[in-house]
Amino acid sequence: MSAHARREPRGPYAKGVSRRQEILEAALNLFAERGFEGASLTAIGEAVGVTREGMRHYFRSREELLLAVMAAADERAREFPVPSEDDTVLSRIIASAEHNANVPGLIALYTTLVAGSVASGNARSRAIFTERFEDLRTEIAGAVEQGQARGEIRRDLPARAVASLIVAASDGLSMQWMLDPRVDIVEGMQLLRKLMLP
């Protein structure tokens, strides 16, 4: 038996994993198409032929499903293409902002989950988002340092602080945009980009 064959899920477990992924894909599409309010658990279940009660077989709670959807959205966003001739941390920031502006339902989901994570009794969500922000800051800080070494970003800026500022600007602009669509997320991130140029 090959190593590949040993790693492949088989039997009922494989079907469960496949079904769970199908639910996540349906949820991502519904959030993108119908927005936060239109992507209820019932609507997600109907999209894949699973009852609301049946959803608990794959996700123990609504929170678990929504956190899994958020993680899947993060993975999908990582695959978002950036023009190869301008593959810098600054161009990736703008591309990410443009992408986010096209999926208001996922922005609403993200904002709701982050806000809920700071409430008492939500230790699991808080831990997940604390780790997510730490990983994101670390990743962005590394990219900033590389950009500084190549002369694309001002060298007098502390990379870690820049990373925190980028996350804050992106999330803050997204939240303002949800409340008032006249707020231009991309314009705001482009201004931040200009302030970072040498």
C-alpha positions as CSV (number, residue, x, y, z in Angstrom):
1,M,0.0,0.0,0.0
2,S,1.4,3.4,-0.9
3,A,1.8,6.3,1.6
4,H,-0.8,8.2,-0.4
5,A,-3.3,5.4,-0.1
6,R,-2.7,5.3,3.7
7,R,-3.4,9.0,4.1
8,E,-6.7,9.0,2.2
9,P,-9.8,9.0,4.5
10,R,-12.0,6.0,3.8
11,G,-15.5,4.8,4.6
12,P,-18.0,6.8,6.7
13,Y,-15.2,9.2,8.0
14,A,-14.3,10.2,4.4
15,K,-18.0,10.8,3.6
16,G,-18.3,12.9,6.8
17,V,-15.2,15.0,5.8
18,S,-16.5,15.5,2.3
19,R,-20.0,16.5,3.5
20,R,-18.5,18.9,6.0
21,Q,-16.5,20.5,3.2
22,E,-19.6,20.7,1.1
23,I,-21.5,22.5,3.8
24,L,-18.6,25.0,4.2
25,E,-18.5,25.7,0.5
26,A,-22.3,26.2,0.4
27,A,-22.0,28.6,3.4
28,L,-19.2,30.6,1.8
29,N,-21.3,31.0,-1.4
30,L,-24.4,32.0,0.5
31,F,-22.6,34.6,2.5
32,A,-21.1,36.0,-0.7
33,E,-24.4,36.0,-2.6
34,R,-27.0,36.7,0.0
35,G,-25.1,38.5,2.7
36,F,-25.0,37.8,6.4
37,E,-28.7,37.9,7.0
38,G,-29.5,35.6,4.0
39,A,-27.0,32.9,5.1
40,S,-29.0,31.4,8.0
41,L,-28.3,27.9,9.2
42,T,-31.6,26.7,7.6
43,A,-30.6,28.3,4.2
44,I,-27.1,26.6,4.4
45,G,-28.6,23.3,5.2
46,E,-31.2,23.6,2.4
47,A,-28.4,24.3,-0.1
48,V,-26.8,20.9,0.6
49,G,-29.9,18.9,1.6
50,V,-29.2,18.7,5.3
51,T,-31.8,19.6,8.0
52,R,-31.0,22.1,10.7
53,E,-30.9,19.2,13.2
54,G,-28.7,17.2,10.8
55,M,-26.2,20.1,10.7
56,R,-25.3,19.3,14.3
57,H,-23.8,16.0,13.1
58,Y,-21.1,18.0,11.3
59,F,-20.9,21.1,13.5
60,R,-21.7,20.9,17.2
61,S,-23.0,24.5,17.4
62,R,-23.8,27.5,15.3
63,E,-20.6,29.1,16.6
64,E,-18.5,26.2,15.4
65,L,-20.0,26.3,11.9
66,L,-19.4,30.1,11.6
67,L,-15.8,29.8,12.9
68,A,-15.2,27.1,10.3
69,V,-16.7,29.2,7.6
70,M,-14.4,32.1,8.6
71,A,-11.4,29.8,8.5
72,A,-12.4,28.5,5.1
73,A,-12.9,32.1,3.9
74,D,-9.3,32.9,5.1
75,E,-8.0,30.0,3.1
76,R,-9.9,31.1,0.0
77,A,-8.5,34.7,0.4
78,R,-5.0,33.4,0.5
79,E,-5.5,32.1,-3.0
80,F,-6.7,35.4,-4.3
81,P,-4.4,36.3,-7.2
82,V,-2.1,39.4,-7.2
83,P,-0.5,40.6,-10.4
84,S,2.9,38.9,-10.5
85,E,4.6,42.1,-11.7
86,D,3.5,43.9,-8.5
87,D,3.7,41.1,-5.9
88,T,4.7,43.2,-2.9
89,V,3.1,43.4,0.6
90,L,1.6,46.7,-0.3
91,S,0.0,45.4,-3.5
92,R,-1.3,42.4,-1.6
93,I,-2.9,44.7,1.0
94,I,-4.8,46.6,-1.8
95,A,-5.8,43.3,-3.5
96,S,-7.2,42.0,-0.2
97,A,-9.2,45.2,0.3
98,E,-10.7,45.0,-3.2
99,H,-11.6,41.4,-2.6
100,N,-13.2,42.1,0.8
101,A,-15.3,44.9,-0.7
102,N,-17.0,42.3,-2.9
103,V,-18.0,40.0,-0.1
104,P,-20.0,42.1,2.4
105,G,-21.7,39.0,3.9
106,L,-18.3,37.6,4.9
107,I,-17.2,41.0,6.3
108,A,-20.4,41.0,8.4
109,L,-19.7,37.5,9.6
110,Y,-16.2,38.3,10.5
111,T,-17.1,41.5,12.4
112,T,-19.9,39.7,14.3
113,L,-17.6,36.9,15.3
114,V,-14.8,39.2,16.5
115,A,-17.2,41.3,18.5
116,G,-18.8,38.2,20.0
117,S,-15.4,36.8,21.0
118,V,-14.8,39.5,23.5
119,A,-18.0,38.8,25.4
120,S,-17.8,36.8,28.6
121,G,-18.4,33.1,28.1
122,N,-16.8,33.0,24.6
123,A,-13.3,31.8,25.6
124,R,-13.0,29.5,22.6
125,S,-13.8,32.2,20.1
126,R,-11.5,34.7,21.9
127,A,-8.6,32.2,21.8
128,I,-9.2,31.5,18.1
129,F,-9.2,35.2,17.2
130,T,-6.3,36.1,19.5
131,E,-4.2,33.4,17.7
132,R,-5.5,34.5,14.3
133,F,-4.5,38.1,14.9
134,E,-1.1,37.1,16.2
135,D,-0.5,34.9,13.2
136,L,-1.6,37.7,10.9
137,R,0.6,40.3,12.5
138,T,3.6,37.9,12.3
139,E,3.0,37.2,8.7
140,I,2.5,40.8,7.7
141,A,5.5,42.0,9.8
142,G,7.7,39.4,8.0
143,A,6.4,40.7,4.6
144,V,7.0,44.3,5.7
145,E,10.6,43.5,6.7
146,Q,11.2,41.9,3.3
147,G,9.7,45.0,1.6
148,Q,12.0,47.2,3.7
149,A,15.0,45.1,2.7
150,R,14.0,45.6,-1.0
151,G,13.5,49.3,-0.5
152,E,9.7,49.2,-1.1
153,I,8.7,50.3,2.4
154,R,10.2,53.0,4.6
155,R,13.0,51.5,6.8
156,D,12.3,53.8,9.8
157,L,8.9,52.1,10.5
158,P,8.9,49.2,13.0
159,A,7.5,46.2,11.1
160,R,5.5,44.8,13.9
161,A,3.7,48.2,14.5
162,V,3.1,48.5,10.8
163,A,1.5,45.1,10.8
164,S,-0.8,46.0,13.7
165,L,-1.7,49.3,11.9
166,I,-2.5,47.4,8.6
167,V,-4.8,45.0,10.4
168,A,-6.5,47.8,12.3
169,A,-7.0,49.9,9.2
170,S,-8.4,47.0,7.2
171,D,-10.8,45.9,9.9
172,G,-11.8,49.5,10.9
173,L,-12.5,50.6,7.4
174,S,-14.5,47.4,6.7
175,M,-16.7,48.0,9.8
176,Q,-17.3,51.6,8.8
177,W,-18.2,50.5,5.2
178,M,-20.7,48.0,6.6
179,L,-22.4,50.9,8.4
180,D,-22.0,53.4,5.5
181,P,-21.3,52.1,2.0
182,R,-19.9,55.5,1.1
183,V,-16.7,54.7,3.0
184,D,-14.1,53.6,0.5
185,I,-12.1,50.7,1.9
186,V,-9.7,50.5,-1.0
187,E,-9.1,54.3,-1.0
188,G,-8.2,54.1,2.7
189,M,-5.8,51.2,2.2
190,Q,-4.2,52.9,-0.8
191,L,-3.6,56.0,1.4
192,L,-2.0,53.8,4.0
193,R,0.2,52.3,1.3
194,K,1.3,55.7,0.2
195,L,2.3,56.6,3.8
196,M,4.5,53.5,3.9
197,L,6.4,54.2,0.7
198,P,10.0,55.4,1.0
